[in-house]
Amino acid sequence: MIQLDTTTSNHLLTIDRKLDSGLHGEISIPGDKSISHRALMLGALASGTTTIRGLLLGEDPRSTAKCFQAMGAEISELNSDLVTVQGIGLGNLQEPLDILDAGNSGTTLRLMLGVLASHEQRFFAVTGDKSLRSRPMLRVVKPLREMGAEIWGREQGGKAPLAISGRNLQPIHYQSPIASAQVKSCILLAGLMIDGETIVAEPERSRDHSERMLSAFGAKIKVDGNTVYLQGRSQLQGQEVTVPGDISSAAYWLVAGAIVPDSDLLILNVGINPTRTGILEVLLEMGADITLENPREVTGEPVADLRVRSSQLKACAIGGAIIPRLIDEIPILAVAASLAEGTTVIRDAAELRVKESDRITVTAKCLNQMGANITELPDGMEIRGGCSLSGAEVDSCDDHRIAMSMAIAALVAKGKTIISHAECAAISYPSFIPTLQKLF
């Protein structure tokens, strides 16, 4: 039984599965969230029309669309496979009549700051929901200030709400202390409006969707290892964009297919950008039976269908350079590790503590309530595997990745699992619960 109760304020998802058969069938997943944000933003900043197929119709991209609509871009309703953006041209964003609301989306807020800070003689105010207002913003505010931006906000500009007075910024050669696609993309978007070359170097390579899409829209951009070079004042032109399926969404089914006995799932149209495939590499190292079928390229992004069959997993060490390539998938990897043979240690993932929730604490708490054996580390977790999970009442803390990870854990738990605030899955995966119900 899988049932969502929407009559209560905290939307309870109840899962009581009898393991009499495995998971079988084909699954289509929603469009990549990172690519969806960038397609909407660059479409709005470009001249001409951008058409986007496969856009993620979740709450986060809707926040991006609403913000840019408030600044003059014409964006069609986000309710079909085809979304059209009538761009207004680089540098032509209008002052909004009200505060821009990024909702729960850190990507919307952080990337948009670079765009706003470089629009001269215009004033902007931005905020988000309770969760977003608690998340750190200095990581992007600091380099923007070094470029000459004027930004004010709570905690010296470290927390939203934020106010921005657009200025003529100066190019920067920024050595980022962390590998973060949001930091990198924010600076590159600011650099679009600047005479000269903006350079961003990272300690490790983060996801490169911005670089790929900026190039497709006409920006003069070069990548050399972990360093990106952007020449400012290029004119962006509207494009036809097809968004591949989000590997972060596929991750739940990859783990489900691996841990539920007698399973054979085919996940269609998954983006396998090498800066995002850490989840595949780790699961394969753990012994998962995953094969790539029909590899191809869609709008500059590598894509494949992924087949996963049930297998006996074993523990591994997760840390170092791979972390930026699977940071969003660590909660679901913790589910897999709880059932694997041996002890899995996750390190170098302190970034998880400043996501929609403290994902280290919340993941460990929820899985331990279900019978796992997880010890928190300052920058990760130690997970002693081989556990038998049991149903429990767990709180997702309004974190979409926690809610979906616990739902997958519930598939192999004995008894009934109740997940509160499960509606938050719609932030990145609106069809997750219906897909879950369809499989059974």
C-alpha positions in Angstrom: 0.0 0.0 0.0 1.2 3.5 -0.9 -1.0 6.3 0.0 -0.6 10.1 0.4 -2.9 11.8 2.9 -3.3 15.4 2.0 -6.0 16.1 4.6 -3.4 16.9 7.2 -1.1 19.9 7.3 2.1 17.8 7.1 0.9 15.5 4.2 1.7 12.0 5.3 3.0 9.4 2.9 2.3 5.8 4.1 4.1 2.9 2.6 3.4 -0.7 3.6 4.9 -3.0 1.1 4.8 -6.7 1.0 7.9 -8.0 -0.7 6.3 -10.7 -2.9 7.8 -9.5 -6.1 10.4 -7.1 -7.5 10.1 -3.9 -9.3 9.7 -4.2 -13.1 9.0 -1.8 -16.0 10.1 1.4 -17.7 10.3 4.7 -15.9 10.4 8.2 -17.4 11.9 10.8 -15.1 11.5 14.6 -15.1 13.8 17.0 -16.8 17.1 17.9 -15.2 16.6 20.6 -12.6 20.0 22.3 -13.1 19.6 22.5 -16.9 16.0 23.7 -16.5 17.0 26.6 -14.4 19.7 27.6 -16.8 17.6 27.3 -19.9 15.0 29.6 -18.4 17.6 32.2 -17.3 19.6 32.3 -20.5 16.4 32.2 -22.6 15.2 35.3 -20.7 18.6 37.1 -21.2 19.0 36.2 -24.9 17.6 38.0 -27.9 14.8 36.1 -29.7 12.9 33.0 -28.9 14.0 30.0 -26.9 12.0 26.8 -26.9 12.5 24.3 -24.2 11.3 20.7 -24.3 11.3 18.4 -21.3 11.6 21.3 -18.8 11.2 20.2 -15.2 7.7 21.3 -14.1 8.6 21.4 -10.4 8.4 24.2 -7.9 12.0 25.3 -8.2 12.0 26.1 -12.0 8.6 27.8 -11.5 10.3 30.1 -9.0 13.0 31.0 -11.7 10.3 31.6 -14.3 8.3 33.9 -12.0 11.3 35.9 -11.1 12.3 36.6 -14.7 8.7 37.2 -15.8 8.6 39.9 -13.1 11.6 41.5 -14.8 10.1 41.6 -18.3 10.7 38.2 -19.9 7.7 36.5 -21.5 7.6 32.8 -20.5 4.7 30.6 -21.4 2.9 28.5 -18.8 5.0 25.7 -17.3 2.3 23.1 -17.8 3.3 21.2 -21.0 6.3 19.5 -22.7 7.0 22.7 -24.6 7.9 26.0 -22.9 8.6 29.2 -24.9 10.7 32.1 -23.6 10.7 35.4 -25.4 14.0 36.9 -24.3 14.6 40.6 -23.8 18.3 40.8 -24.6 21.3 41.0 -22.4 21.2 44.0 -20.0 17.6 44.7 -20.5 16.0 43.3 -17.3 13.5 45.7 -15.8 13.3 46.7 -12.2 10.5 44.5 -10.7 7.6 46.2 -9.0 7.9 43.9 -6.0 10.4 41.6 -4.1 11.6 38.7 -6.2 10.7 35.4 -4.5 13.0 32.4 -5.2 10.8 30.1 -3.1 12.9 27.1 -1.9 15.4 27.3 -4.8 19.0 28.1 -3.9 19.9 27.8 -7.6 17.4 30.5 -8.5 18.7 32.9 -5.8 22.4 32.4 -6.1 22.6 32.4 -9.9 20.2 35.3 -10.2 22.4 37.4 -7.9 25.1 37.5 -10.6 22.6 38.7 -13.2 21.1 41.4 -11.0 24.3 42.7 -9.6 25.6 43.6 -13.1 22.4 45.5 -14.3 23.4 49.1 -13.8 21.2 51.7 -12.2 18.5 49.2 -11.3 17.4 48.1 -7.8 16.3 44.6 -6.9 15.2 42.9 -3.6 15.2 39.1 -3.4 14.0 36.6 -0.8 12.9 33.0 -0.4 11.0 30.6 1.9 12.0 29.9 5.5 14.5 27.2 4.4 16.2 29.4 1.8 16.4 32.4 4.1 18.6 30.2 6.4 21.0 29.1 3.7 24.5 30.8 3.2 24.8 33.4 0.5 28.2 34.9 1.3 29.8 32.3 -1.0 28.4 34.2 -3.9 28.0 37.7 -2.4 31.7 37.8 -1.5 33.1 37.4 -5.1 30.4 39.7 -6.5 31.5 42.4 -4.0 35.0 41.9 -5.1 33.7 42.7 -8.6 32.2 45.9 -7.3 28.7 44.8 -6.5 26.5 46.5 -3.9 24.6 43.9 -2.0 23.0 44.3 1.5 21.2 41.7 3.6 20.9 39.9 6.9 24.2 38.9 8.6 26.3 41.3 6.4 24.7 40.0 3.2 25.1 36.4 4.2 21.4 35.5 4.4 18.3 36.5 2.4 16.4 38.8 2.1 18.9 40.7 0.1 18.9 44.0 -1.7 21.0 44.7 -4.8 21.9 47.9 -6.5 23.1 47.1 -10.0 26.6 48.4 -10.9 29.1 48.4 -13.7 31.2 45.5 -12.4 34.8 44.6 -13.1 36.2 41.3 -14.3 37.7 39.0 -11.7 40.0 36.0 -11.5 38.3 34.1 -8.7 39.9 31.1 -7.0 36.9 29.5 -5.4 37.6 27.8 -2.1 34.9 25.2 -2.8 33.8 23.3 -5.9 30.3 24.7 -6.4 28.4 25.0 -9.7 26.3 27.7 -8.1 29.2 29.9 -7.2 30.9 29.4 -10.6 27.7 30.0 -12.5 26.8 33.2 -10.5 30.2 34.7 -11.3 30.0 33.7 -15.0 26.5 35.2 -15.3 27.8 38.4 -13.8 30.7 38.3 -16.3 28.3 38.3 -19.3 27.8 42.1 -18.7 31.4 43.0 -18.2 34.1 44.3 -20.6 37.0 41.9 -20.3 37.6 38.3 -19.2 36.1 36.8 -16.1 37.9 33.7 -14.8 36.7 31.1 -12.2 39.0 28.4 -10.9 37.8 25.5 -8.6 39.7 23.0 -6.4 37.7 20.2 -8.1 35.5 20.3 -11.2 31.8 20.9 -10.4 28.9 20.3 -12.8 29.4 22.1 -16.1 25.8 22.7 -17.3 26.3 26.5 -17.3 29.5 26.3 -19.5 27.8 24.0 -22.0 24.6 26.2 -22.2 26.4 29.5 -22.3 28.4 28.3 -25.2 25.3 27.0 -27.0 23.6 30.5 -26.6 26.7 32.2 -28.1 28.9 33.3 -25.2 32.6 33.2 -25.7 33.7 30.7 -23.1 36.7 28.3 -22.7 37.3 25.5 -20.2 40.8 24.4 -19.2 40.6 21.7 -16.5 39.0 23.2 -13.4 39.2 26.8 -14.8 36.6 28.6 -16.9 37.3 31.7 -18.9 34.4 33.9 -20.1 34.8 36.9 -22.4 32.1 39.5 -21.6 29.7 41.5 -23.8 28.8 38.6 -26.1 25.3 38.7 -27.5 23.2 35.7 -26.6 20.7 34.3 -29.1 17.6 32.2 -28.3 18.0 28.4 -28.9 16.0 25.2 -29.1 16.8 23.3 -25.9 15.9 19.7 -25.0 16.3 18.9 -21.3 17.5 15.3 -20.6 16.1 13.4 -17.6 17.6 14.3 -14.2 20.2 11.8 -13.0 19.4 13.0 -9.4 15.8 11.8 -9.9 17.0 8.6 -11.6 19.1 7.9 -8.5 16.1 6.9 -6.4 15.1 4.2 -8.9 18.7 3.0 -9.4 18.9 2.3 -5.7 15.4 0.9 -5.6 16.2 -1.5 -8.4 19.4 -2.6 -6.7 18.0 -3.2 -3.2 14.5 -4.7 -3.9 15.0 -8.4 -4.7 14.1 -9.7 -8.2 13.9 -6.2 -9.8 14.6 -5.1 -13.3 14.0 -1.5 -14.2 14.7 0.6 -17.3 15.1 4.3 -16.6 14.7 6.3 -19.9 16.4 9.4 -21.2 18.8 10.0 -18.3 21.5 12.8 -18.6 24.9 11.2 -18.0 27.0 14.4 -18.0 30.4 13.3 -16.6 30.2 16.0 -13.9 27.1 14.4 -12.6 27.8 10.6 -12.8 29.3 10.1 -9.4 26.2 8.2 -8.3 26.8 5.7 -11.1 30.4 5.3 -10.3 29.7 4.7 -6.6 26.9 2.2 -7.2 28.9 0.3 -9.6 31.8 0.2 -7.1 29.3 -1.2 -4.6 28.4 -4.0 -7.0 25.2 -2.7 -8.4 24.1 -4.3 -11.7 23.6 -1.2 -13.9 24.1 -1.0 -17.7 23.9 2.0 -20.1 21.8 1.4 -23.2 21.3 3.6 -26.3 23.9 6.2 -25.5 23.4 9.5 -27.5 23.7 13.2 -27.3 20.8 15.7 -26.8 21.5 19.5 -27.1 25.1 19.1 -26.2 24.4 16.8 -23.2 25.2 13.0 -23.2 22.1 10.9 -22.5 21.4 7.1 -22.1 18.8 4.7 -20.8 19.9 3.0 -17.6 18.9 -0.6 -16.7 19.3 -1.7 -13.1 18.7 -5.1 -11.7 18.8 -6.3 -8.1 22.1 -7.2 -6.7 24.1 -7.7 -3.4 25.8 -4.4 -2.6 29.0 -4.0 -0.7 30.4 -1.1 1.3 32.8 1.5 -0.1 34.6 4.8 0.8 33.0 8.0 -0.6 35.0 11.2 -0.5 37.3 13.6 -2.2 36.9 14.7 -5.8 33.8 12.7 -6.4 31.7 14.5 -3.8 30.8 17.5 -6.0 29.5 15.0 -8.6 27.1 13.3 -6.3 26.4 15.7 -3.5 22.6 15.6 -4.0 22.5 11.8 -4.1 24.2 11.2 -0.7 20.9 10.7 1.2 19.8 7.9 -1.2 23.3 6.4 -1.2 23.0 6.2 2.6 19.9 4.0 2.1 21.9 1.7 -0.2 24.9 1.7 2.3 22.6 0.7 5.1 21.8 -2.5 3.3 25.2 -3.2 1.9 27.7 -5.6 3.3 30.4 -3.8 5.4 30.9 -0.2 6.6 30.6 2.7 4.2 32.3 6.0 5.2 31.3 9.3 3.6 33.7 12.2 4.0 34.2 15.7 2.6 30.5 16.4 2.4 30.0 19.1 5.0 28.1 21.0 2.3 25.2 18.7 3.1 24.7 20.6 6.4 23.6 23.8 4.6 21.1 22.3 2.1 17.3 22.4 2.4 17.9 20.7 5.7 21.0 19.5 7.5 21.1 16.4 5.4 23.7 14.6 7.4 21.7 14.9 10.6 18.3 14.3 9.1 19.4 11.3 6.9 21.0 9.7 9.9 18.1 10.3 12.2 15.5 9.0 9.8 17.4 5.8 8.8 18.4 5.1 12.4 14.7 5.3 13.3 14.1 2.6 10.7 16.9 0.3 12.2 20.0 1.5 10.4 23.3 2.0 12.2 24.6 5.4 11.2 27.0 7.7 13.1 27.3 11.3 12.1 30.7 12.7 11.2 31.4 16.5 10.9 31.6 16.2 7.1 29.7 13.0 6.5 28.5 9.6 7.9 29.8 6.2 9.0 27.2 3.6 7.9 27.5 0.1 9.2 25.6 -2.0 6.6 23.8 -5.3 6.6 20.8 -3.9 8.5 17.2 -5.1 8.4 15.0 -2.0 8.1 11.7 -1.7 9.9 8.8 0.7 9.3 8.8 3.9 11.4 7.4 7.4 11.5 10.0 9.8 10.0 10.0 13.5 9.3 11.4 14.7 6.0 11.9 18.2 7.5 10.4 19.6 4.2 13.5 18.3 2.3 12.5 16.7 -1.0 15.6 14.5 -1.2 15.1 13.2 2.3 11.4 12.4 1.6 12.1 10.5 -1.6 15.1 8.6 0.0 13.0 7.4 2.9 10.2 6.3 0.5 12.8 4.0 -1.2 14.0 2.8 2.1 10.4 1.9 3.0 10.2 -0.5 0.1 12.5 -2.9 1.9 11.4 -2.1 5.5 9.2 -4.6 7.4 5.9 -3.0 8.4 4.5 0.4 7.8 6.5 3.6 7.2 4.9 7.0 7.5 6.8 10.0 6.0 5.7 13.5 7.0 5.8 16.5 4.7 6.1 14.2 1.7 4.5 16.8 -0.6 7.9 18.5 -0.8 9.0 15.8 -3.3 7.3 18.1 -5.9 10.1 20.6 -5.6 12.3 18.5 -7.9 10.1 15.5 -8.8 6.4 16.3 -9.1 5.5 12.8 -10.4 7.6 10.8 -7.8 4.7 9.5 -5.7 2.4 8.7 -8.7 5.4 6.8 -10.3 5.9 4.9 -7.0 2.3 4.0 -6.9 2.3 2.9 -10.5 5.1 0.4 -10.0 3.0 -1.6 -7.5 
